[in-house]
Amino acid sequence: MTSTPDLVIRGGNIADGKGGDLYEADVAITGGKITEVGKVAAKGKEEIDARGKLVAPGFVDVHTHYDGQVTWSQDITPSSQNGVTTAIMGNCGVGFAPCRPSDHGRLIQLMEGVEDIPEPVLSAGIPWAWESFPDYMEWLSKRSFDMDIGAQLPHAALRVYVMGERGARRDPATPEDNKQMAALAGDAVRSGALGFSTSRTLNHRTSTGDYTPTLKAGEDELTAIAGAMHGVGRSVLQFVLDQSTVHEDLPMMLRVAETTKCPISFSVAQADKAPRRWRQTMDTINEAAARGLSITTPVSYTHLDVYKRQPSMRPRRAACRSRPRSRRGRSGCCSGWNCRATRSRPIRAIARSPGCRWPSGSSICAGPRCAPRS
Ligand SMILES: [Zn+2]
């Protein structure tokens, strides 16, 4: 006798992730596991009619910046609306734990500049009910979400927490700083951090134009942190580099990986001025992988330059507060992520919808707390 499945998804177009053609089939699930794919005869306790729809495994998005959104919303949108079932946050060295009360604004400005998440949204939304990274994890563990989330320890937050102003202005870490960062990194893994992230790209700046605190962090600092994390449990070191300095920075990161045995995840991007350099980068990575290093290289399917190249975003705007960059050259274009004028355009273009739950003084709508337009 056939047992009754908990759930049968009927007649969907199956994309099973193996790369083959789509095919129509039923999927039976019992006890949280797929028990049958094909023509399922048994009726499920629950049935979903998926005819005309795509049925696929959930995506695991290893590079997101939901560090703020998870503190005010249980809907991890738009990812959860687009097939992602697990999101890993805390990438690029930016996030909100650990953080002293006096540095709340500093980390918000950094997230605003690096990831284009507006300061009014972050300031209104983050409750700051934690100081340490374990406190942040503990606090999040009491919340529920419409998908699974995982967190990494962000280097910028850790550096500012331990070194204060020296960390923010990118001073070299002392041996005592390294010791403290390593100890806190170990605590982070014990509390559930999946890894540690850092950034060495000039594109990552605060909303006032300062470089990210981790830009020139030394090999000793990175080795101390990655070593401590991987010493506690399995970890991963996620990082982003500029292609213009990849010849210096990548070998250093590989040495860190080799010394600490910590797996690394390097977000590879293409450089405007050297469109083929990514091939050399991949050769270096493949050589390191052949030596036994554990390396993965996520790539974005649309490069950020898609935005930079929007004609409407190129002219330098009068209200632009980002520092002019000579390398942006000819037109004096300010089209970086840090251009307030550029970023404020799409925000203002979103009309405040009826029922928006943001404070009435806020011009922002369609944010995480915004009521649906319908
Ligand atoms: Zn990122």
Boltz pocket constraint, residues with backbone or C-beta under 6 A from the ligand:
constraints:
  - pocket:
      binder: B
      contacts: [[A, 63], [A, 64], [A, 65], [A, 91], [A, 92]]
      max_distance: 6.0
